[in-house]
Amino acid sequence: MPVIGFLSPTNDVGLNPFRRGLRELGYVEGQNLQLVLRSSDGDNSRLPALATEIAALRPDVIVTNGEPAIRAAKEVAGAIPIVMSIVGDPVAAGFAESLAHPAGMSILS
């Protein structure tokens, strides 16, 4: 069963649309997909520890949003791919080498 880690700085940013999109693609949480959800509840200082928890579970991918959460995931992900959203310029922020070749990162707008 695929495992997706979801790291967010708040409980309400993007999770419901993400779940809806997965369902539309035929993925049902608990049936053919496991979601590992972590939120810092607005306390960005918690993000590194939460990202470490997710990475330790060896998910197939980490989905995250917002620069503080993306940075925390990038620090611990190693070879785990990261899908990120809600980021201004991912190249300037140092999250991706280029838009054409993001080197393990996928960028959603």
N, C-alpha and C positions, 0 to 999 in steps of 0.2 A: 504494500500500500504506500503510495507516495506521501511524503511528509513535507508540509510547507510551514516554515516559521514566519510569523507575522509580527513585526516589531513596530510599535507606534508610540509617539509621545503623548497621545491622548486616546481615550477609549472610542471616540466617535469618528475619527478621521479615516475614512475609506474602507472600514471593515465590512459594513453591510453591502455596499456596491461590489466589493471584491467577492463576498460569499455568493451574491446573486449571479455574478458573472461565472463563477465556478459551476453553480447549479445549471446555468444555461448551457454549459459545455458538458454536462453530464456527471460532474463531480459532486458527490454528496458526502458532507462531513460525517465521519464515523462509519461510512459504508465502503467507499472506495478512495477515501482521502482522509488524512489526519492533519488537522490544523493545530499548530502550537502557537498560542496567542500570548503576547506579552505587551503590556502598556505601562508606561512610566507615570500615568495619571498626571501629566503636566510637570513632573519633576525630572528634568533632563539629566540630573546627576545620577539617576537610577539606570539610564539607558545602557551604559557599558556592562553592568552586571546582568541585565536582562538579555543583552545580545550574547553574552558569554553562555548563559543558560540555554538559549536557543541553539547556538553553534555546537554545544556539547552533545545535543541530541542528534547531530548529523542529519539535518533536514536536506531534502533534495534541492531546496531553494529557500532563500530568505526574502520576504517581501517587506519593504519598509517605506516610510514617507517622512519627509522633512529632513533638513540637513543634520540636525543633532543625532537622529536615529540612524540615518544613513552612515554617518561617520562612525558611530558605535558598531554597527554591523560590519562595516568594512575592516575595522581593526581586528576582528576576531574570526571572520568568515573563512579565511584561508582559501581553499578551492571551492567552497560553496558559492554558487552563483547568487547574485543579489539583483532583485528587481526593485527599482526605486521610482518614487513619484514625489511630486511636490518639491521640486528642486529647481532653482533658477538656471544656473549654468553649471552642469555637472563637470565639465572640463575645467573651468576656472576654479571650481571648488575642490578639484583634485580627486573626484570620484571616478572619473573615466579618462582614459588616455585621449580618446576622440569620440565623436558621435558615431563615426563609421566603424570604429574598432574600440568598443568600450572595455575590453579586457576583463570579462567575467561579470560585468555589470550590464543590466538592461534598464533602459530609461523609458518611463511612461510619462506622457504629458497629460 
